[in-house]
Amino acid sequence: MHTNIKHIFISLLLISSTISFAQLTTNTGINPQALVQNTLIGPGVTVSNITFNGSPSSIGSFSGTGTNLGIANGIVMTTGTVFDNGSGPHGPNNQAGAGQTNGSAGSTLLSGIIGGEQTYDAAILEFDFIPYSDTVRFKYVFGSDEYPEFAPPNNSGYNDVFGFFIAGPGITGLQNIARLPNNGSIVSINNVNEITNPTFFNFNGDGTSSPYNSSPFYIQYDGFTDVLEAVSSVQCGETYHLIRGSFKCSVRRDISLNIGSCRCWRWSVGLRNFS
């Protein structure tokens, strides 16, 4: 089986967007350190040792206000491109198989969650962080242009997957905290689709169907999840390691997207509860 980790939208705070006909926009050419410090990280957390491994075209910031994405802004990472060149995430969804490879190497570290299969076009953002809280929460959306043709009920042999990993005091090894809330399954096109766990799934056209292919309100991907939440208990003041990795395990020309922003709640010091 070929398995891809791809197309992720992550945010700690979901900001409701008005339904207006704006288009997803991306900004490129920003170094990863500035992206993490200025876009990803909010109150209640200190970060260091920021590294990014991947193509420069596979990371940037985004604005999704006025689209059906469900997340207003954050960081975009992709195994393809974040450029608005017809192969990126920008709507409308007017292509059946948009995407391109970014030419990066694979990831032996993250291939462990897919049984050691070969990976390609990895985009990996890592950093250490110190929370001033006892819990970290990340809201995210997983999307893929492999819907619907490579998802159940089709037995395609391809399976796009998302992993969000954390390690540190009180956590055994490197834990993937991107799990479905009802049964703890990993987030993938085989586990979230029109047949399996359809409660969490949003069909977004096939690249040819209306209104998805004509309105910029709709992003490029053929399907994506509701906003989901990854949660981990942490120890206040301790150092943790976070890995956001996107990669694919086939040489097919695919889009892969990760978007996000992050904040920690300072429960222990009595500051404002942002939940």
PyMOL commands that set and color helices and strands:
alter all, ss='L'
color gray80, all
select helices_A, chain A and resi 32-40+56-58+110-114+198-200+267-269
alter helices_A, ss='H'
color red, helices_A
select strands_A, chain A and resi 2-5+8-11+25-27+45-53+59-63+73-77+120-131+135-144+158-167+175-176+187-188+201-203+223-225+228-233+240-248+258-260+263-264
alter strands_A, ss='S'
color yellow, strands_A
deselect
rebuild
show_as cartoon
